[in-house]
Amino acid sequence: MSNLIRGLAIAIAVLASSTAVLAGDRPTNPLTLPPVRRPANPPGADGVAPGAMAAQTIVLTRREIFDPTLQMNAASLLVPDGWKVEGKISWIPAGQGLSASDIVISDPNSHAVARFYPQIAYIDGERESQLRADVTGGQMRDSINKIYAEGNFDDNGVEIRRLPNSVQQYLKEFLIPRYRPELARAADLKIVEDKPMPEYADHYVKQRALLNTRALSSRIRFTYSSNGENTEEVIFCTLIRSAVGLPTPELFPWSAEVHSYSAPAGKLDALLPLLTTVHDSVTPDLGWYNRYLQIAEMIMQMQREKLQAMLDNGRILMDNVHRLASQTQAEVSDHIRDNYEKQQKDKAGMQEQFMQYVNDLQPMTNPTTGAKMLVPAGYSNGFIGSNGSLVLTNNPSYQPGQGQAAGTGNTTWQALKK
C-alpha cells in the first residue's frame, strides 16, 4: 500500500509542476516591468538583434506542436518566419510526469537556437525509505541496496536519482549526457557565468502553493566550439523538490524545468530578447489541455485503485492512454477552464520574475483581449493577427498582410498598444 501512496503523491507533485510548462499566453493583469536597457551600439542588419535594429520588420507566425498520441495539436508558439521548429509532445510513465515536450527552434541564417527540454521526474531517498520500512532486522539490506540502487527504477516506474546539489551539477550529470551529448564531446566547453535566480525560484514555489516544495534556479552561460564556430549558450534551469504526502521524510520526487538559447559568439545577447519572446509565446491548446487533465485525473484515480493494474513494468501502455482518451469529453468543463486560466496567470507571474534576468524586452498589449506580450525592445509598432501571428516593425508606413509573409495575407490585423 505504501507504494501506491508513494506513486499517487509523486504523480500529484509532478503534475502540479508540469501542467504549467505549456501555459504561456499573456493574461490581462498588468505587469510592473523593470527599466529596459537598450544597447549602446545596436548591431547592423546582419541577421542578429532584430529587436535592436532600426527600420526593420520581423514577422512571427504561430506554429503548432503536435501530440502524436492523442492525434491533435497540443500547443502553439510564435516563431520568426524562416525559422525551423522540431519536436513533439511525448507521453511518459505517469510517475515521471505523464507528458513532456522536447522542442528545438532554430534560425538557419543567424544560427540562433532555442531549446525547451522535457521535465522528467526522478525519485530520491527510495533506498533509505525501503531500509527504514524493512522489518527483517537487516536481512533484506543487500537486496534493497541492489534493487533500489542509483539509476534503477522504483515500483512506479520512476528513475532513482539523487537530487543534485547545484544547477551546474544537474547540467553536467543529467542534461548534457542525456540531451546534449555534443556538449560532452566539446573539449573547450567552459562555464563563464553562474547567476542564481532566487526571486524566480521563490515565485515558482509560491505559485504552486505546495507544502514542502523547494526550488533552486540559476542562469548559466558557457562557451564552446560547434562545427568550427565559437558559440555562446545560456541555460535557465530550476530544480524542483516536493515531498507532498510521501510516507517517509527522506523520500521525495524532484524534477528540472530547463530552457536554453545559443548563438555564435558575440551575438547571443542581441538575440536573447527575440528568443525569450518565442519562449514566452508558448500556449497550450485548450482542447488538448482539456483531454490531458481528464486523463491525468483518471490515472490518479486508478492509482488510488491500484495503478499497477494498468502498468507494464512501470510504464503506461499506449493502448491504455488511447482508451482513456476515448473516454474524455471534448467539451471543456468549468473546472478545467478555470484551471487553464489559472495556469495562464501563473505563467505571467513567472515571466515577470524572469524579466529580471533578460534585458532589452518591452511589453505590448493585445487591444482585443488586454493580454500583455513581451517582445524585443526597439520596435515602435506591433501588429497581432487573427491567426495569432505577430509583426514588429519600425517602419511607420508598414501594413501587415500584404504578401510579406506566407500565411498572413488573409489575416485581420490590429495594432498592439505600447
C-alpha positions in Angstrom: 0.0 0.0 0.0 2.9 2.4 0.7 4.0 2.1 -2.9 0.5 3.1 -4.1 0.6 6.1 -1.8 4.1 7.0 -3.0 3.1 6.7 -6.6 0.0 8.9 -6.2 1.9 11.5 -4.3 4.6 11.6 -6.9 2.0 12.0 -9.7 0.3 14.8 -7.9 3.5 16.7 -7.2 4.8 16.3 -10.8 1.5 17.2 -12.4 1.3 20.3 -10.3 4.7 21.4 -11.6 4.5 20.2 -15.2 1.0 21.4 -16.2 2.3 25.0 -16.2 5.1 24.3 -18.6 2.9 24.8 -21.8 0.9 27.7 -20.4 2.3 30.8 -22.0 -0.3 33.3 -23.3 -0.2 36.7 -21.6 -3.2 37.3 -19.3 -5.0 40.6 -18.7 -3.4 41.6 -15.4 -0.8 44.3 -15.9 2.8 43.7 -15.1 5.2 46.0 -13.3 8.2 46.0 -15.6 11.8 46.9 -14.8 13.5 49.6 -16.9 14.5 48.5 -20.3 18.3 48.6 -21.1 18.9 49.4 -24.7 22.2 48.6 -26.5 24.6 51.5 -26.7 25.6 50.4 -30.2 22.8 48.4 -31.9 24.2 45.9 -34.4 23.7 46.3 -38.1 21.4 44.3 -40.4 23.5 41.1 -40.3 20.8 38.7 -39.1 21.1 39.5 -35.4 19.4 41.7 -32.8 16.1 42.2 -34.7 14.7 43.9 -31.6 17.5 46.5 -31.6 17.6 47.2 -35.3 16.1 50.4 -36.7 13.8 50.4 -39.8 13.4 46.7 -39.9 10.4 44.4 -39.7 10.1 40.9 -38.3 7.1 38.6 -38.7 6.5 35.8 -36.2 4.0 33.1 -37.2 2.1 30.9 -34.8 3.2 27.3 -35.3 1.7 24.2 -33.8 3.2 21.4 -31.7 1.7 18.0 -32.4 0.8 15.3 -29.9 1.0 12.0 -31.9 -0.5 10.0 -29.1 -3.8 12.0 -28.9 -3.5 12.9 -32.6 -4.1 16.6 -32.0 -2.2 19.8 -31.6 -1.0 20.2 -28.1 0.4 23.8 -28.1 1.5 26.6 -30.3 4.2 29.2 -30.3 5.3 32.3 -32.2 8.3 31.7 -34.5 10.1 34.1 -36.8 9.5 33.4 -40.5 12.2 31.2 -41.9 13.0 29.5 -38.6 12.6 25.8 -38.1 10.5 24.1 -35.4 11.3 20.5 -34.4 9.9 18.4 -31.7 6.7 17.0 -30.3 4.8 16.1 -27.1 5.6 12.6 -25.8 3.7 10.5 -23.2 5.8 9.0 -20.5 5.3 6.9 -17.4 2.7 8.5 -15.0 5.2 8.8 -12.2 7.6 10.8 -14.4 5.0 13.4 -15.4 2.6 11.9 -17.9 3.7 14.1 -20.9 6.8 16.0 -21.8 7.8 18.4 -24.6 11.2 18.3 -26.3 11.3 21.3 -28.8 14.1 22.9 -30.8 13.6 26.2 -32.7 16.5 27.3 -34.9 17.4 30.0 -37.4 19.5 28.8 -40.3 20.8 32.3 -41.0 21.9 33.6 -37.6 22.4 30.0 -36.2 20.4 31.0 -33.2 18.8 28.1 -31.3 16.1 27.9 -28.6 15.6 24.6 -26.8 12.8 23.5 -24.4 13.7 20.3 -22.6 11.4 17.6 -21.2 10.5 17.9 -17.5 11.0 14.4 -16.1 10.5 13.4 -12.5 13.1 11.4 -10.5 12.9 10.0 -7.0 15.4 10.5 -4.2 15.6 8.5 -1.0 14.0 5.4 -2.2 16.7 3.1 -0.9 16.7 4.8 2.5 12.9 4.6 2.7 12.9 0.9 1.9 15.6 0.3 4.5 13.5 2.2 7.1 10.5 0.0 6.3 12.5 -3.2 6.4 11.1 -5.4 9.3 13.5 -8.3 8.8 16.2 -6.9 11.1 18.5 -6.1 8.2 18.3 -9.4 6.4 17.0 -7.6 3.3 19.6 -4.9 3.3 21.8 -6.2 0.5 18.7 -6.9 -1.7 17.3 -3.5 -1.1 20.6 -1.8 -1.9 20.7 -3.7 -5.1 17.1 -3.3 -6.2 17.0 0.5 -5.3 20.4 1.4 -6.5 21.1 4.7 -8.2 19.8 4.6 -11.8 17.3 1.8 -11.3 13.6 2.3 -11.4 11.2 2.1 -8.5 7.9 0.2 -8.4 6.1 3.1 -10.0 8.5 3.4 -13.0 10.3 6.4 -11.7 14.1 6.6 -12.0 16.0 6.6 -8.7 18.4 9.6 -8.7 20.0 11.8 -6.1 18.9 15.4 -6.2 21.9 17.4 -7.5 23.4 19.9 -5.1 23.5 22.6 -7.7 22.3 23.5 -11.2 25.8 23.1 -12.5 25.8 19.5 -11.2 22.5 18.8 -12.8 23.7 20.1 -16.2 26.9 18.1 -16.0 25.4 14.8 -14.8 21.9 14.9 -16.4 21.1 17.4 -19.0 24.3 17.3 -21.1 24.7 13.5 -21.2 21.0 12.8 -21.9 20.0 15.7 -24.2 23.2 17.4 -25.4 25.9 14.8 -25.9 27.6 17.0 -28.4 28.5 19.3 -25.5 30.1 16.4 -23.6 32.4 16.0 -26.6 33.3 19.7 -26.8 36.9 19.9 -25.4 36.7 23.6 -24.9 33.4 23.8 -23.0 33.8 26.5 -20.4 31.3 27.9 -17.9 31.7 31.7 -17.8 28.7 32.7 -15.6 26.5 31.1 -12.9 24.0 33.6 -11.8 21.5 32.5 -9.1 17.8 33.4 -9.6 16.4 33.4 -6.1 13.4 35.6 -6.8 12.4 33.4 -9.6 12.7 30.2 -7.5 10.7 31.8 -4.6 7.9 32.8 -7.0 7.9 29.3 -8.6 7.2 27.7 -5.2 4.6 30.3 -4.1 2.8 30.0 -7.4 2.2 26.3 -7.0 1.2 26.5 -3.3 2.5 23.1 -2.5 3.8 22.2 1.0 7.4 21.1 1.4 8.3 22.3 -2.0 11.7 23.9 -2.7 13.2 25.3 -5.8 16.7 26.3 -6.9 17.2 28.5 -10.0 20.2 29.6 -11.9 21.2 31.2 -15.2 24.4 29.5 -16.5 26.3 30.8 -19.5 29.0 28.9 -21.2 31.1 28.9 -24.4 32.3 26.1 -26.7 33.1 25.4 -30.4 30.4 23.9 -32.6 31.1 23.0 -36.3 34.1 25.2 -36.3 32.2 28.1 -34.9 32.7 29.7 -31.4 29.3 29.5 -29.7 27.7 31.1 -26.6 24.8 29.5 -24.8 22.8 30.4 -21.7 20.7 27.9 -19.8 17.9 28.8 -17.4 17.3 25.9 -15.0 15.0 25.4 -12.0 15.4 22.3 -9.8 12.1 21.5 -8.0 11.9 19.2 -5.0 8.5 18.3 -3.5 7.6 15.8 -0.7 3.9 16.1 -0.6 2.2 13.1 1.1 5.1 10.7 0.9 5.4 8.1 3.7 8.9 8.8 4.9 10.8 12.2 5.2 13.9 11.1 3.2 11.8 10.2 0.2 10.9 12.9 -2.4 10.4 13.4 -6.1 12.3 16.1 -8.0 12.5 17.4 -11.5 14.0 20.2 -13.5 12.5 22.9 -15.7 15.0 23.9 -18.3 15.2 26.0 -21.5 18.4 27.2 -23.3 19.4 29.6 -26.0 22.6 29.6 -28.1 24.1 31.7 -30.9 27.5 32.5 -32.4 29.9 34.2 -30.0 29.2 37.9 -29.7 25.6 37.6 -30.9 23.7 35.9 -28.1 22.9 39.0 -26.0 21.4 40.7 -29.0 19.3 37.7 -30.0 18.2 36.8 -26.4 15.1 39.2 -26.3 13.7 37.6 -29.5 14.4 34.1 -28.2 12.7 35.0 -25.0 9.7 36.2 -26.9 9.4 32.8 -28.6 9.6 31.0 -25.3 7.0 33.4 -23.7 4.6 32.8 -26.6 4.1 29.0 -25.9 0.4 28.5 -25.4 -1.4 25.2 -24.8 -4.3 24.2 -27.0 -7.4 24.3 -24.7 -8.8 21.2 -26.4 -5.6 19.3 -25.7 -5.3 20.7 -22.2 -8.9 19.5 -21.5 -8.1 15.9 -22.6 -4.8 16.0 -20.8 -6.3 16.9 -17.4 -9.1 14.4 -17.8 -6.6 11.6 -18.5 -4.4 12.8 -15.6 -7.4 12.7 -13.2 -8.4 9.3 -14.4 -4.8 8.0 -13.9 -4.6 9.4 -10.4 -7.9 7.8 -9.6 -6.6 4.5 -10.9 -3.6 4.9 -8.7 -5.9 5.1 -5.8 -7.5 1.8 -7.0 -4.2 0.1 -7.6 -2.4 1.7 -10.6 -0.3 -1.4 -11.1 -3.3 -2.9 -13.0 -2.6 -0.7 -16.0 1.2 -0.7 -15.7 3.6 -2.9 -17.7 7.0 -2.9 -15.9 6.3 0.6 -14.6 5.2 2.1 -17.9 1.8 3.3 -19.1 0.7 1.1 -22.0 -0.1 3.3 -25.0 -3.3 1.4 -25.7 -4.5 2.4 -22.2 -3.7 6.0 -23.0 -5.7 5.8 -26.2 -8.5 4.0 -24.3 -8.6 6.7 -21.7 -8.5 9.4 -24.4 -11.6 7.9 -26.0 -13.4 8.3 -22.6 -12.6 12.0 -22.3 -15.1 14.7 -23.3 -14.4 17.4 -26.0 -16.5 19.8 -24.0 -14.4 21.9 -21.6 -15.8 21.9 -18.1 -15.8 24.9 -15.9 -13.3 23.2 -13.6 -10.8 22.6 -16.4 -11.3 26.1 -17.9 -10.7 27.7 -14.5 -7.5 25.5 -14.2 -6.4 26.6 -17.7 -6.9 30.3 -16.9 -5.0 29.9 -13.6 -2.1 28.4 -15.4 -2.1 31.4 -17.8 -2.0 33.8 -14.8 0.7 31.8 -13.1 2.8 31.9 -16.2 2.5 35.7 -16.3 3.9 35.9 -12.8 6.8 33.7 -13.7 7.6 35.8 -16.8 7.5 39.0 -14.6 10.2 37.4 -12.5 12.1 36.1 -15.5 12.4 39.6 -17.0 14.9 40.4 -14.2 17.4 38.1 -15.9 16.9 39.1 -19.6 17.4 42.7 -20.8 16.0 44.5 -23.9 12.4 43.4 -23.5 9.3 45.6 -23.7 5.6 45.0 -23.2 2.9 45.4 -25.8 -0.8 44.8 -25.3 -3.4 43.0 -27.4 -6.2 45.6 -27.8 -8.9 42.9 -28.0 -8.0 40.7 -25.1 -5.9 43.1 -23.0 -3.2 40.4 -22.9 0.3 41.5 -22.3 3.1 40.3 -24.6 6.8 40.5 -24.0 8.6 41.5 -27.3 12.2 42.6 -28.1 12.8 46.3 -27.3 13.5 48.8 -30.1 10.4 48.3 -32.2 8.0 51.2 -32.4 5.0 49.4 -33.8 3.5 45.9 -33.4 0.5 44.1 -35.0 -1.4 41.0 -33.9 -3.2 38.8 -36.5 -6.4 36.9 -36.1 -4.4 33.8 -36.8 -2.1 34.6 -33.8 0.8 35.8 -35.9 2.9 38.8 -34.7 4.5 41.6 -36.7 7.1 44.0 -35.2 8.3 47.0 -37.2 10.0 50.4 -37.1 8.5 51.4 -40.4 5.6 53.8 -39.8 4.1 53.1 -43.2 4.3 49.3 -42.9 1.0 47.4 -43.3 1.0 43.7 -42.5 -0.8 41.1 -44.6 0.2 42.3 -48.0 2.2 39.3 -49.1 5.2 39.9 -46.8 4.9 36.6 -45.1 3.3 33.3 -46.2 0.1 32.5 -44.5 -0.6 36.1 -43.3 -2.2 37.7 -46.3 -5.8 36.7 -45.4 -5.4 37.7 -41.7 -7.2 40.5 -39.9 -4.6 42.7 -38.1 -4.8 45.0 -35.1 -2.2 47.4 -33.8 -0.7 46.5 -30.4 -0.7 49.1 -27.7 2.6 50.1 -26.1 
